[in-house]
């Protein structure tokens, strides 16, 4: 789409998508009520192709097929295997045994299946080291929450009593177990790995996590062992707005659920960490159905490890999974304590999962007006990476501001599901290009032909352009912000993909 003054004022000879092409009859501006199917024929094919390409390029959905836990003795290469499967260096890897001290989580898409991978510390039941005993309890809980267990053995190390104890633990768990011999990157290593069959497993997969050998066989085994895709949500919650309430311990999450539902459904105590598992509460409020997912407080991973709170470590995982089920994530903060770095990390997890965002400053009844204004200013500063997320002030204890909070959540949910007609989008886009055209790159400015919406929840827009790779990131951010402002998409992570115009044969 190029700059245009409308049907009567279009520049002659323009090759822009909504103004006339060279030698083609002039096209009228699109009606605001029409959908992409009613685009002019010459643009309709391109719009459909651009949407299909954008869908193919879109990141995979958040994993939901199950949890796979990696367990094994220290220094068998679990973290290297974790990084290989996740596809990035997400876990700390070092030759010194015991570098991984708590469980680490990663989202994996493999062979069409989606699952969450859990890396654990080294299993050493013979050690008297308190840290080792803490790792053992973490491993027990990782096994308890896993759907599939991958036992990582060292192909180059003789069998030890630790392996016998480890396999006994896994057999008692009653879960599907896949046994792999890592570091099998030579013929000699393969021969030495045969000794591991003394442990009594039926099948041993030889792999090299460092070089990628045998990973395909492991992925096939995981695919076969994973449970079937989870069933759809219960009919009782069908159509309800799914809201995950997350935040640090003692921010007032359970109190807010009780306030909204009008009854004491959640145990509330001044002691942080009362809630352990996500709890779903279905509420009818002002004619709307809300599914409130209360979660355990998320603390810094270092603090969880330091205090050896294995139960809380599992609660963190449950809170993350709750966000995967939600349309809107409500980050609840204690206004008196202020927003912390961990709040920003929690919010980042929600943004990564494409959720709508609302920030709630709770306990405002404990602050005067001046202190409250400073608290909101500080929150904006510390959460500057989401300037589009609305902030609502409220008190779960007194009920002050809760109605306004729910109104804000509803507005974000509407924006999350919103579809903007193509004609309306392109009229908006014309004005953007007139007032702020793309900057010149290499002596020539990229040309933007037209825009269409490919998806909702969250919204994904596709812009067909020439040389999209030359568009500066600041201009892309400008377009996303203008879309959010023009069409009321506050609180929603707006995605915009730029596709190169297909050359005609």
N, C-alpha and C positions, 0 to 999 in steps of 0.2 A: 504494500500500500504506500502511496506517495502523497506528498502534500497536495491538498485540493481545497477549493473554495466551494465545493458542492457542484450540482449538475450544471448550473449556469456559469459558474466561475472557474471550472476546471481548466488547467493550462493545456493548450492544444499540443498534441504530440507526446503527452506524458505516457510513460510505460508503466505507471503504477497500477497495482492490482485493482483498486476501486475507481480509478480514473481510466480513460479509454486507452487501450493499447494501440500501437501504431497500426493504422489500417483497419481497425475494428470499430464497430458502432459504439457510441458512447453509452456506458452503463449507468442507470440511475442509482442513487444511493439506496442501500438496503433498508427495508422496512424494519423497525425495531422489534417487531413481533415474530419475525421469521427465524427459522432455525437454519443450520448449515445446509440441510437438504435443499433449501430454496436459494442458495447462492447461484449467481450466473453460472452457466454450464462450464465456461472456461476456467472458473475458480473452484467449482465444486469438486472436480476430480483431484485437484491439488490439495484442497482442504482435507479430503478423506485420506489421501496418501500421507499428509503431514500428521494427521491424528494417529494413523496406524503406526507410523514410524516412531512417534513420541511414546505410544503405548509400549512398543517393543524396547525402547531405550529406557523406559521408566525403571527405577529400582524395584527389586522384588518385594512383595509384601513382607511384613514382619513375620518371622517364623512362628508356626503354631502346631507343627506336626508332633512335637515331643521334645524331650530333653535327653541329651547324650552326655554322659560323664566320662572323662578320661581319668583313669586311676592307675597307679603303679608305684614302684619304689622310686627313691630319689635318683635323679640323673638318668632316667631311661629315655628322655626326649619327649616328655608329654607336652611341654610348652612349645617345642619346635613343631610337633604334630598339630597342636592347637592353631598355631600361626599358619601352617600349611592349609588346614581345612577352612579357616576363617578367611584366608586370603590376604592377611596383613600382619605386620609385626605388632600384635596387640598384647602379648604376654612377655614378661621379662625372661630372657633366655641367657643362661650363663653356665659355664662348665662346672662351677661349684655347686654341689648338691644342696637342695633346700632353698633355692632362690625364690621359688613360688611358695608363698606361705599361706595364702588364702585362695578361695575359689574364684575363678575368673570366667566371665560369660562372654560369648560371642554369637552373633547371628550367622547362620550358615544356610546357603541354598545349594543343594547338591543333587544332581540327577532328578530334578523336578520336585524334590522334597525339601521342606523347610523345617529346620529344627534349631534349638538353642544348644550350643556346645559349652560344657562346663570343664574348665581346667582345674585340677586339684593339686595340693601339695604332695610331696613324696610320702609314701606309706612306709612306716618303719616301726612295727609294733614292739621291737625289742629295745627301743631307745627309752631311757628314763628322762630325757630332756622334756621339761614342761611344754616347750613350744611344739615338740614332736607329738606329744599327747594331744595338744590342741588341734594340730593338723589331723590327727586320727579322728577326732570327733567331727571335724569339718567334712572329712571324707565319708564318714558314716551318714551324715545328713545329705551329702551330694548323692550318694547311692540311693538313699531313701526317696529322693525327689526325682531321680532319673527314670526314664523309660527304657533306655538302652545304656549298657556300660561297655566301654572299650578298655580292656586291660592291656596296658603297654608294658611289654617285657623287653629286656636288653638281649639282643641276639648274641652279643660278644661276651656275656657274663655267665658263669656257671650258676646253676640253680642254688638258691639259698633258702634257709628256713623261713625268711620273710616272704618269699613267693608262696610257699605252702600255706602260711597263715593268711596271706592275701586272697588266694584262690578259695580257701575255706570260707572266708568272709563273703566273697562274691556268690558262692554257691548257696549260702544260707539266705542271701537277699532275694532269691527267687526271680531275678530279672534276667532278660536276655543279655548274655555276655559275649563280646567279640574279643578274641585273643589275638594280639599282634606282636610280632618280634621286630622291634625297631633296630636301626643301624645295620640292617642286612643289605649292605651295599657292595658285597663282593661274594665270590663263590665260597671262599673260606668262611665268611660270616654265615652264609646259608647252611653250610655243613655243621657249624657249631650250634646254630639255632635248633637243630634237630633234637638236642639234648632237652630242650624245654618241654618236649612231649612227655617227659617223665612226670610232669605236673598233672597229667590226666585229662587234658582238653582233647576234644575230637578234631578240632581244626585250628591251625595256626597260620595267620596271614603274615607273610614276610614283607616288610616295608622299609623304606628309608625316608623318614620325614624330611631330612635335610635335602635330599635330591629328588623327592617326589616319586620314588619307585614304589609300586604296589598300592598307591593311594586310590587308584580307580577300583581295585578289588575291595579295599576297605569301604569306600563309599557305597559300593553295591551291597555289601554286607549290612551296613547301617540302614540303607533303604529298605532291605528285606525285614529287618528287625523292628523298625519303627512301627508304632501303632497306626491304625487307620486315621485319616483326617478327623479331627473332633467334630462332633455333631453340631448342628446349628443351635443358636440360643433357644432356650425354652420359650414356648409359645406365650407364657405369661409375661415375658418381657419384650415381646415382639413390638417393634415400633417405638420403644422407649428410648429416650435420649440417654446414652451411656456416658456417665461422668465419673472419672477416676479422681479421687481426692488424695493428693500426695503432699509430702512435705516432711520436714524433720520431726523427730519425736516431740510430743507435747505442744504441737502447734494448734491443737484444738480440732483435729479432723473428726474424731468420733463425736465430739460435742456438736459440731455442725450437722452431722447426719441426724443426731437426735433432735436438733432444732427443726430441721426441714421435715422430718417424718412426724414430728409432734409427739414422740414417745421415746422412752429410754430403751432404744434397741441396742445401743452399744455400751459396753462397760467404760466408764469415764473415771480416770484417776489422775491425780497430779503427778504420779510416778510415770516418767516417760517409758514408752514401750509396751503399753497395755495391749495394744492391738498387735497380733502376730501374723494372721493370715488375712488376705483380702476378704471382705464380707460384703455381699450384694444386698442392697435394700431397695425394693421397688416402691415408689411413692407416686401418688397422684396429687399434683399441686397446681391449682388454678387451671384445671382442665388439661394439664400436660402430664405425661407419664415420664418419670425420671428413674433411671437405674443408677443408684449411688454406689460406687465401689470404694469402700473405706480401706485404706492400706496401712501397713506398719510404717513407722517413721524411718526415714533413710538417713543414716549417719555416714560420716566419712569412713571409707574402707579401712583406713589406718586405725581409726578408733574402734571399729568392730573387731579388728584383729587384736588390738592391744588389750581389750577387755575380754577377749576370748568368748565373745557372744555368738556362738554358733547358731543358736536359734534365730537371732536377729539377722545373721547373714542369709539364712533361708528366706526371712521376711523381705529382705531387699529384693531377692529374685522374684518373689510373689508380687511385690509392688511394681516392678518393671513389667511383668506379664500383665498386670492389671491395666497399665497404660496401653498395651497392645490391643486390648479389647475396647478401649474408650474412643469416643468421638471428640470429647472435650476433656482436657486435663485441667483441674483446678489446683494450682499450687498454693497451699495455705501456709502463710508465714505469720510468726508472732511479731506484731507491730512493735511491741516493746523491746524485743531482742534485736529486731532488724533483720534484713536479708543477709544471709551468709553465702560464702562461696559454694557450699554444698547445695543450697537452693538453686543456684545458677546451673550446677551440674545436673540436678534433677530436671530442671526445665529443658536443658539441652537434650536429655534423653527423650522427653516428650516431643520436642520439635523434630528430632531424628525420626520419630515414628509417625510424623505427619498429622499430629493431633491439633485441634483447636486449643488455644491457651487462654486461661484467665488467671490472674494473680489476685489472691485474696489476702488483705492485711487484716488479721484477726486481733481481737482483744483491744479494740480502739477505746473501750470504756475505761481503760486504765491510763489513757493518755490525754493530755490537754490538747487544744487545737494547734498550738505552735509545734509541739513535739510530734503530733501526728503528721503535720505538713512536712516536717523534716524527715520523718520515717518514709513517706511516699517519695520524697525527692531522693533519698538514699537508695530506695528500691529501684527507682528508674536508673540511677547511675550504675548499680551493680548488675542490673539486668538489661544493660544497654544493647545487647545483641538481639533483643526482641522488643524494639520500641513500639511495635504494632500491637503488643499484648495489653489489653485493658487491665487497670487496677481497680479493685472494688474494696472499700473500707467497710468492715462489719465487726459485729461481736456475736459469736455463737452463743455466748452465755445469756446475753440480754435480748438477743433477736434484732438489735439495731443494725440496719443495713443489709439484712439477709435477703429481703425481698428484692432489693436493688441488685444484689449479687446474682440471684437467680435470673433476673431480667437480663443481666449482662451475659450470663451463660447461655440463655436462650438465643440472644442475638448472635453470639459467636457460632452457635450450632446452626442457625439459619444460614449464616455466611459460609459455613463449612460445606453445607449441602447445596449451595446456590449455583444455578446455571444462568449465565448471561447470554441473551440472544446474540447471534453473530452480527446482525446489522447494528445493534446498539454498540457492540464492541468496536466495530470498525469506524463508526462515527466518532467515538471517543478517541480512537487511535489517530484519526485524521488530525484532530486538534493537537494531540501530543506532538505529531511530526511537524505541524505548523509552528508551534511555539518552542519546541526543543528537539530539532532533528538530530540524528546520530552524528557524533563527531567524526571528522575526517581522519582516515587512517591510510598512510602511504599515499597521500595526495588524492584519495577518493573515499567518499563516505559510503558505507554500506546502505543499501536500499531495503526498506521494509515494505512488503507488498500487502499482506493482510494478516488478520489475527482471528483465531477461533478457539473455543473452549473444548478441550478434549475429554476432561474428566471433572468430576466433583469429588468431594470428601477425601482429601482437600482439593480445591480447584487447581486444574492444570491447564494452562493456556499455551497455544502453539502459534508462533509467529513465523511466517514464511518470508525469508530474506535472501538477499544476495550477500555472499561472503559473511555468514553469521559469525565465523570465528574471529572476525576483525572488530566485532562489537565489544567495546570496553566493558569490564565488569561493573563500573560505576553507572553506565547507561542502562545495563540490564537491571540493576538495582532500582534505578529511577523508574523504569517502566513498571516493575513489580509494585513499587510504592504507589504509583499513580493508579494502577488497577485497583489496588486495595482501597485507596481513597475514593475513587469515582464510583465504585460499586458496593461500598459498604462491607468490605471484607476484613474488617478489624478483628484481630485475634486469630487469624488464620494464616498458616504458612503458604503464601501464594507461590506456585511454581510456574515458571515461564521457560519454555524450550524454544530454541530458534533452529529452524530447519531450512536448509538451502533449497531454493526453488529448483525443481526438477527440470532439466533441459529437455526441450521437445525435440523429437526425432525429425 
